Amino acid sequence: MTVKQPAQFVNYSTPSTDVENKNTSRNYHAYLLRIWREEESMPWRVQIEDPTTDETVGFPTLAELLSFLNGQFKEKQQEAPMN
């Protein structure tokens, strides 16, 4: 029996971090995500915390969190030099 391998292997495991390299442009981001609602009839609220900077950002909806993250990484991709 032959097992077919996927055409391209994608590794989604946690990347290794380089503690000594403190560049302002980071290639790795980690967030602590909190999602809750005060009552079952209320919408979900969201908060993310960057453990490297202790910065916390709150969002009244999941859609606003996704919009924020989309904007964060879109900007980073546009700043990269084109070769």
C-alpha positions as a LaTeX table, in Angstrom:
\begin{tabular}{lrrr}
\hline
Residue & $x$ (\AA) & $y$ (\AA) & $z$ (\AA) \\
\hline
Met1 & 0.00 & 0.00 & 0.00 \\
Thr2 & 1.38 & 3.38 & $-1.00$ \\
Val3 & 0.54 & 6.42 & 1.11 \\
Lys4 & 0.39 & 9.67 & $-0.82$ \\
Gln5 & 2.03 & 12.65 & 0.82 \\
Pro6 & 0.56 & 16.13 & 0.39 \\
Ala7 & 2.14 & 18.12 & $-2.43$ \\
Gln8 & 3.46 & 20.68 & 0.03 \\
Phe9 & 3.95 & 20.15 & 3.77 \\
Val10 & 2.98 & 23.15 & 5.90 \\
Asn11 & 4.35 & 23.25 & 9.44 \\
Tyr12 & 1.95 & 25.04 & 11.80 \\
Ser13 & 3.89 & 24.24 & 14.96 \\
Thr14 & 5.16 & 27.02 & 17.20 \\
Pro15 & 8.33 & 28.53 & 15.73 \\
Ser16 & 11.48 & 28.77 & 17.76 \\
Thr17 & 12.13 & 32.21 & 19.21 \\
Asp18 & 15.42 & 34.06 & 19.13 \\
Val19 & 15.60 & 35.75 & 22.54 \\
Glu20 & 18.87 & 37.55 & 21.78 \\
Asn21 & 17.60 & 39.14 & 18.55 \\
Lys22 & 15.55 & 42.17 & 19.66 \\
Asn23 & 14.80 & 43.69 & 16.23 \\
Thr24 & 11.91 & 46.15 & 16.05 \\
Ser25 & 10.48 & 44.18 & 13.11 \\
Arg26 & 9.24 & 40.86 & 14.47 \\
Asn27 & 8.61 & 37.73 & 12.46 \\
Tyr28 & 6.68 & 36.05 & 15.27 \\
His29 & 3.70 & 37.33 & 17.23 \\
Ala30 & 1.96 & 35.71 & 20.18 \\
Tyr31 & $-1.20$ & 36.89 & 21.88 \\
Leu32 & $-3.15$ & 35.75 & 24.90 \\
Leu33 & $-6.78$ & 35.75 & 23.79 \\
Arg34 & $-9.72$ & 36.22 & 26.17 \\
Ile35 & $-13.34$ & 35.90 & 25.00 \\
Trp36 & $-16.31$ & 36.33 & 27.33 \\
Arg37 & $-19.77$ & 37.77 & 27.71 \\
Glu38 & $-21.41$ & 39.23 & 30.78 \\
Glu39 & $-24.75$ & 37.51 & 30.14 \\
Glu40 & $-25.93$ & 34.92 & 27.64 \\
Ser41 & $-28.06$ & 37.53 & 25.84 \\
Met42 & $-25.09$ & 39.91 & 25.40 \\
Pro43 & $-22.53$ & 39.85 & 22.59 \\
Trp44 & $-19.09$ & 38.29 & 23.04 \\
Arg45 & $-16.30$ & 40.64 & 24.09 \\
Val46 & $-12.66$ & 40.10 & 23.23 \\
Gln47 & $-9.31$ & 41.10 & 24.70 \\
Ile48 & $-5.82$ & 40.28 & 23.46 \\
Glu49 & $-2.57$ & 40.72 & 25.34 \\
Asp50 & 0.92 & 40.73 & 23.85 \\
Pro51 & 3.04 & 38.81 & 26.41 \\
Thr52 & 6.28 & 40.40 & 25.16 \\
Thr53 & 5.07 & 43.98 & 25.77 \\
Asp54 & 2.16 & 43.42 & 28.22 \\
Glu55 & 0.05 & 45.64 & 25.91 \\
Thr56 & $-3.66$ & 44.82 & 26.17 \\
Val57 & $-6.27$ & 45.75 & 23.57 \\
Gly58 & $-10.02$ & 45.22 & 24.02 \\
Phe59 & $-12.70$ & 44.79 & 21.35 \\
Pro60 & $-16.47$ & 44.90 & 21.73 \\
Thr61 & $-16.97$ & 42.25 & 19.00 \\
Leu62 & $-15.13$ & 39.34 & 17.37 \\
Ala63 & $-15.43$ & 41.14 & 14.02 \\
Glu64 & $-13.47$ & 44.10 & 15.37 \\
Leu65 & $-10.71$ & 41.80 & 16.63 \\
Leu66 & $-10.42$ & 40.18 & 13.19 \\
Ser67 & $-10.34$ & 43.60 & 11.54 \\
Phe68 & $-7.57$ & 44.73 & 13.90 \\
Leu69 & $-5.44$ & 41.63 & 13.25 \\
Asn70 & $-6.00$ & 41.85 & 9.52 \\
Gly71 & $-4.79$ & 45.47 & 9.57 \\
Gln72 & $-1.76$ & 44.65 & 11.74 \\
Phe73 & $-0.41$ & 42.03 & 9.39 \\
Lys74 & $-1.43$ & 43.74 & 6.15 \\
Glu75 & 0.68 & 46.75 & 7.16 \\
Lys76 & 3.66 & 44.54 & 7.97 \\
Gln77 & 3.51 & 42.89 & 4.55 \\
Gln78 & 3.40 & 46.25 & 2.76 \\
Glu79 & 6.53 & 47.46 & 4.60 \\
Ala80 & 8.62 & 44.53 & 3.37 \\
Pro81 & 11.10 & 45.46 & 0.62 \\
Met82 & 10.29 & 44.07 & $-2.80$ \\
Asn83 & 13.01 & 42.10 & $-4.60$ \\
\hline
\end{tabular}
